[in-house]
Amino acid sequence: MKIYVASPYSNGNKIANVRRSIVIGEELSALGHTPFLPLLNHFWDKLFPHDEKFWLNYDIKWLEVCDALLRLDGESKGGDVEVAVAERLGLRVYYNLEDING
């Protein structure tokens, strides 16, 4: 299953948030899923900065081709928007890794 991982980025330590997303991505991969990690855009943005709207629009295009969304805990306006879009698209929304079957 292609799973979009929505999580906080700007709230707190950005690098720690990116790392957390990558760890979850690795766990999803080990379960046989294909994760999409929008926080990897952090590295692209370091070379070619774009505003928040650019990244959200970019990420939503990827969300549209995913099968589900995993929303990690923590305050995130972007994550909340991504959940709303996933629900509108009829995607399954998970709130913890344990609820996702391998």
Kinemage of the C-alpha trace (Angstrom):
@kinemage 1
@onewidth
@group {chain A} dominant
@subgroup {mainchain}
@vectorlist {calphas} color= white
{ca met a 1} P 0.000 0.000 0.000
{ca lys a 2} L 1.255 3.512 -0.810
{ca ile a 3} L 1.080 5.436 2.472
{ca tyr a 4} L 1.502 9.195 2.774
{ca val a 5} L 3.097 10.166 6.103
{ca ala a 6} L 1.709 13.471 7.431
{ca ser a 7} L 3.518 14.927 10.397
{ca pro a 8} L 4.708 18.139 12.031
{ca tyr a 9} L 7.586 19.937 10.370
{ca ser a 10} L 7.903 23.543 11.555
{ca asn a 11} L 6.541 22.872 15.029
{ca gly a 12} L 9.587 21.918 17.076
{ca asn a 13} L 12.974 20.832 15.774
{ca lys a 14} L 12.761 20.466 11.982
{ca ile a 15} L 15.627 17.977 11.713
{ca ala a 16} L 14.184 15.816 14.506
{ca asn a 17} L 10.808 15.894 12.758
{ca val a 18} L 12.383 14.836 9.444
{ca arg a 19} L 14.289 12.054 11.188
{ca arg a 20} L 11.116 10.806 12.880
{ca ser a 21} L 9.370 10.708 9.504
{ca ile a 22} L 12.235 8.705 7.979
{ca val a 23} L 12.166 6.202 10.859
{ca ile a 24} L 8.422 5.688 10.330
{ca gly a 25} L 9.035 5.339 6.596
{ca glu a 26} L 11.578 2.609 7.284
{ca glu a 27} L 9.097 0.800 9.523
{ca leu a 28} L 6.382 1.035 6.865
{ca ser a 29} L 8.817 -0.318 4.267
{ca ala a 30} L 9.667 -3.245 6.553
{ca leu a 31} L 5.934 -4.029 6.678
{ca gly a 32} L 5.869 -4.181 2.871
{ca his a 33} L 4.385 -0.738 2.210
{ca thr a 34} L 5.650 2.117 0.040
{ca pro a 35} L 5.793 5.280 2.134
{ca phe a 36} L 5.732 8.791 0.759
{ca leu a 37} L 7.629 11.134 3.100
{ca pro a 38} L 6.849 14.770 2.324
{ca leu a 39} L 9.312 15.947 4.977
{ca leu a 40} L 12.123 14.846 2.673
{ca asn a 41} L 11.289 18.074 0.847
{ca his a 42} L 13.319 19.676 3.651
{ca phe a 43} L 16.498 18.827 1.731
{ca trp a 44} L 15.196 20.067 -1.628
{ca asp a 45} L 14.066 23.296 0.006
{ca lys a 46} L 17.567 23.860 1.392
{ca leu a 47} L 18.894 24.012 -2.179
{ca phe a 48} L 15.885 25.630 -3.835
{ca pro a 49} L 13.650 27.377 -1.304
{ca his a 50} L 9.916 27.588 -1.972
{ca asp a 51} L 7.089 28.938 0.125
{ca glu a 52} L 4.778 26.786 2.212
{ca lys a 53} L 2.004 26.958 -0.410
{ca phe a 54} L 4.303 25.484 -3.068
{ca trp a 55} L 5.183 22.521 -0.853
{ca leu a 56} L 1.617 21.853 0.252
{ca asn a 57} L 0.363 21.890 -3.366
{ca tyr a 58} L 3.238 19.632 -4.399
{ca asp a 59} L 2.558 17.195 -1.576
{ca ile a 60} L -1.190 17.072 -2.226
{ca lys a 61} L -0.467 15.883 -5.778
{ca trp a 62} L 1.392 12.930 -4.269
{ca leu a 63} L -1.319 12.345 -1.682
{ca glu a 64} L -3.817 11.968 -4.535
{ca val a 65} L -2.011 8.833 -5.759
{ca cys a 66} L -1.604 7.228 -2.337
{ca asp a 67} L -3.843 4.545 -0.845
{ca ala a 68} L -3.788 5.803 2.734
{ca leu a 69} L -2.403 8.452 5.063
{ca leu a 70} L -0.632 7.983 8.378
{ca arg a 71} L -0.954 11.099 10.571
{ca leu a 72} L 1.785 11.264 13.175
{ca asp a 73} L 0.962 13.061 16.397
{ca gly a 74} L 1.837 16.672 16.990
{ca glu a 75} L 0.474 20.043 16.023
{ca ser a 76} L 0.663 20.657 12.280
{ca lys a 77} L -1.552 22.911 10.174
{ca gly a 78} L -0.264 21.240 7.024
{ca gly a 79} L -0.842 17.783 8.497
{ca asp a 80} L -4.409 18.736 9.353
{ca val a 81} L -4.983 19.946 5.779
{ca glu a 82} L -3.520 16.695 4.450
{ca val a 83} L -5.893 14.653 6.634
{ca ala a 84} L -8.863 16.672 5.379
{ca val a 85} L -7.798 16.120 1.765
{ca ala a 86} L -7.275 12.387 2.374
{ca glu a 87} L -10.742 12.109 3.893
{ca arg a 88} L -12.242 14.023 0.963
{ca leu a 89} L -10.496 11.596 -1.408
{ca gly a 90} L -11.890 8.641 0.523
{ca leu a 91} L -8.468 7.430 1.658
{ca arg a 92} L -8.007 5.455 4.824
{ca val a 93} L -6.501 7.628 7.578
{ca tyr a 94} L -4.418 5.995 10.292
{ca tyr a 95} L -3.217 7.627 13.482
{ca asn a 96} L -0.715 5.025 14.611
{ca leu a 97} L 1.520 2.511 12.926
{ca glu a 98} L 0.088 -0.418 14.860
{ca asp a 99} L -3.250 -0.038 13.054
{ca ile a 100} L -1.664 -0.684 9.668
{ca asn a 101} L -1.491 -4.322 8.652
{ca gly a 102} L 1.537 -5.553 6.736
